[in-house]
Amino acid sequence: MNIKGTKKKNQVVTANIFEQQELLKKAEVIRENLTASTWRELETNGKFDKNEKLSFISDDMLILGCDVGR
């Protein structure tokens, strides 16, 4: 059998210990500043309509949704 192609070696991504420590510090700062809120808690002046919700969301927010069925 003659198969043309190259065998790719497993590449391991390495980072030095200082880079790893720096990443861990950044992750810890992010973790300390996380807060959880519901839309009901954020709606201070009555209910948001869809456009108000979209304008309220900023780049530093992570939105999670849950659809509970039966």
DOFI-657151 format. One record per residue: x, y, z of N, C-alpha, C, O in turn. Coordinates in Angstrom, 1 decimal, padded with zeros to 4 digits. Example, Ala and Ser with C-alpha at 12.3 -4.5 7.8 and 13.67 -1.06 7.14 Angstrom:
DOFI-657151
013.2:-005.7:007.8:012.3:-004.5:007.8:013.2:-003.3:007.8:014.2:-003.3:008.5
012.8:-002.2:007.1:013.7:-001.1:007.1:012.9:000.0:007.9:013.4:001.1:008.0
end
This chain:
DOFI-657151
000.8:-001.2:000.0:000.0:000.0:000.0:000.9:001.2:000.0:001.8:001.4:000.8
000.6:002.1:-000.9:001.3:003.4:-001.0:000.4:004.5:-000.7:-000.4:004.9:-001.5
000.5:005.1:000.5:-000.4:006.2:000.9:000.5:007.4:001.0:001.4:007.5:001.8
000.1:008.4:000.2:000.8:009.7:000.3:000.2:010.5:001.4:-001.0:010.6:001.5
001.1:011.1:002.1:000.6:012.0:003.2:001.7:012.1:004.3:002.7:011.4:004.2
001.4:013.0:005.1:002.4:013.2:006.2:001.8:012.8:007.5:000.6:013.1:007.8
002.5:012.2:008.4:002.0:011.9:009.7:002.3:013.1:010.6:003.5:013.5:010.8
001.3:013.6:011.2:001.4:014.7:012.1:001.7:014.2:013.5:001.1:013.3:014.0
002.7:014.8:014.1:003.1:014.5:015.4:002.1:015.3:016.4:001.7:016.4:016.1
001.9:014.7:017.5:001.1:015.4:018.6:001.9:016.6:019.0:003.0:016.5:019.5
001.3:017.8:018.9:001.9:019.0:019.4:001.5:019.3:020.8:000.3:019.3:021.0
002.4:019.6:021.6:002.1:020.0:023.0:002.3:021.5:023.1:003.4:022.0:022.8
001.3:022.1:023.6:001.4:023.6:023.8:002.0:023.8:025.2:001.4:023.3:026.2
003.1:024.4:025.3:003.7:024.6:026.6:003.8:026.1:026.9:003.9:026.9:026.0
003.7:026.4:028.1:003.8:027.8:028.6:004.7:027.8:029.8:004.7:026.9:030.6
005.5:028.8:029.9:006.4:028.8:031.1:005.6:029.0:032.4:004.5:029.4:032.3
006.3:028.8:033.5:005.6:028.9:034.8:005.1:030.3:035.1:004.1:030.5:035.7
005.8:031.3:034.6:005.4:032.7:034.8:004.2:033.0:034.1:003.3:033.7:034.6
004.0:032.5:032.8:002.8:032.8:032.1:001.6:032.1:032.8:000.5:032.6:032.8
001.8:030.9:033.2:000.8:030.1:033.9:000.3:030.9:035.2:-000.9:031.0:035.5
001.3:031.3:036.0:000.9:032.1:037.2:000.2:033.4:036.9:-000.8:033.7:037.6
000.6:034.0:035.8:-000.1:035.3:035.4:-001.5:035.0:035.0:-002.4:035.7:035.3
-001.7:033.9:034.2:-003.1:033.5:033.8:-003.9:033.1:035.0:-005.1:033.5:035.1
-003.4:032.5:036.0:-004.1:032.1:037.2:-004.5:033.3:038.0:-005.6:033.4:038.6
-003.6:034.3:038.1:-004.0:035.6:038.8:-005.1:036.3:038.1:-006.0:036.8:038.7
-005.1:036.3:036.7:-006.1:037.0:036.0:-007.5:036.3:036.2:-008.5:036.9:036.3
-007.4:034.9:036.2:-008.6:034.2:036.4:-009.2:034.4:037.8:-010.4:034.4:037.9
-008.4:034.5:038.7:-008.8:034.8:040.1:-009.5:036.1:040.3:-010.5:036.3:040.9
-008.9:037.1:039.6:-009.5:038.5:039.6:-010.9:038.4:039.0:-011.9:039.0:039.5
-011.0:037.7:037.9:-012.3:037.6:037.2:-013.3:036.9:038.1:-014.5:037.3:038.2
-012.9:035.8:038.7:-013.8:035.0:039.6:-014.2:035.8:040.8:-015.4:035.7:041.2
-013.4:036.7:041.3:-013.8:037.5:042.5:-014.8:038.5:042.1:-015.7:038.9:043.0
-014.8:039.0:040.9:-015.8:040.1:040.4:-017.1:039.5:039.8:-017.9:040.3:039.4
-017.3:038.2:039.8:-018.5:037.7:039.2:-019.7:037.9:040.2:-019.6:037.8:041.4
-020.8:038.3:039.6:-022.0:038.4:040.3:-023.1:037.8:039.5:-023.1:037.7:038.3
-024.1:037.3:040.2:-025.3:036.7:039.6:-026.5:037.5:039.9:-026.8:038.0:041.0
-027.3:037.7:038.8:-028.6:038.5:039.0:-029.6:037.9:038.1:-029.3:037.2:037.1
-030.9:038.1:038.4:-032.0:037.7:037.6:-032.5:039.0:036.9:-032.3:040.1:037.4
-033.3:038.8:035.8:-033.9:040.0:035.2:-034.8:040.7:036.2:-034.9:041.9:036.2
-035.5:039.9:037.0:-036.4:040.5:038.0:-035.7:041.4:038.9:-036.2:042.5:039.3
-034.5:041.0:039.3:-033.7:041.9:040.2:-033.2:043.1:039.5:-033.0:044.2:040.1
-032.9:043.0:038.2:-032.4:044.1:037.5:-033.4:045.1:037.0:-033.1:046.3:036.7
-034.7:044.7:036.9:-035.8:045.5:036.5:-036.2:046.4:037.7:-037.1:046.0:038.5
-035.7:047.6:037.7:-036.1:048.5:038.8:-037.3:049.4:038.6:-038.0:049.7:039.5
-037.5:049.8:037.3:-038.6:050.7:037.0:-039.6:049.9:036.1:-039.9:050.4:035.0
-040.1:048.8:036.6:-041.0:048.0:035.8:-040.3:047.0:034.9:-039.1:046.9:035.0
-041.0:046.3:034.1:-040.4:045.3:033.2:-039.7:045.9:032.0:-040.1:046.9:031.5
-038.6:045.2:031.7:-037.9:045.5:030.4:-038.7:045.0:029.2:-039.2:043.9:029.3
-038.7:045.7:028.1:-039.2:045.1:026.9:-037.9:044.6:026.2:-036.8:044.7:026.7
-038.1:043.9:025.1:-037.0:043.2:024.5:-035.9:044.1:024.1:-034.7:043.8:024.3
-036.2:045.3:023.5:-035.1:046.2:023.1:-034.4:046.8:024.3:-033.2:047.0:024.2
-035.1:047.0:025.4:-034.4:047.5:026.6:-033.4:046.5:027.2:-032.3:046.8:027.6
-033.8:045.2:027.1:-032.9:044.2:027.6:-031.7:044.1:026.7:-030.5:044.0:027.2
-031.8:044.2:025.4:-030.7:044.2:024.5:-029.7:045.4:024.7:-028.5:045.2:024.6
-030.3:046.5:025.0:-029.4:047.7:025.2:-028.8:047.7:026.6:-027.8:048.3:026.8
-029.4:046.9:027.5:-028.9:046.8:028.9:-027.6:045.9:028.9:-026.7:046.2:029.7
-027.6:044.9:028.1:-026.5:044.0:028.1:-025.2:044.6:027.5:-025.2:045.3:026.5
-024.1:044.4:028.3:-022.8:045.0:027.8:-021.8:043.9:027.5:-022.2:042.7:027.7
-020.7:044.2:027.0:-019.7:043.2:026.6:-019.1:042.4:027.7:-018.6:041.3:027.5
-019.2:042.9:028.9:-018.6:042.2:030.1:-019.6:041.3:030.8:-019.3:040.9:031.9
-020.7:041.1:030.2:-021.8:040.3:030.8:-021.8:038.9:030.1:-021.6:038.8:028.9
-022.0:037.9:030.9:-022.3:036.5:030.4:-023.7:036.2:030.7:-024.1:036.2:031.9
-024.5:035.9:029.7:-025.9:035.6:029.8:-026.1:034.1:029.7:-025.8:033.5:028.7
-026.8:033.6:030.7:-027.1:032.1:030.7:-028.6:032.0:030.7:-029.3:032.8:031.4
-029.1:031.1:030.0:-030.6:030.8:030.0:-030.8:029.4:030.3:-030.0:028.5:030.1
-032.0:029.2:030.8:-032.4:027.8:031.2:-033.9:027.7:030.8:-034.8:028.4:031.2
-034.2:026.7:029.9:-035.6:026.4:029.5:-036.0:025.2:030.2:-035.6:024.1:029.8
-036.9:025.3:031.2:-037.3:024.1:031.9:-038.6:023.6:031.3:-039.6:024.3:031.1
-038.6:022.4:030.9:-039.7:021.7:030.3:-040.4:020.9:031.3:-040.5:021.2:032.5
-041.0:019.8:030.9:-041.7:019.0:031.8:-040.8:018.3:032.7:-041.3:017.6:033.6
end
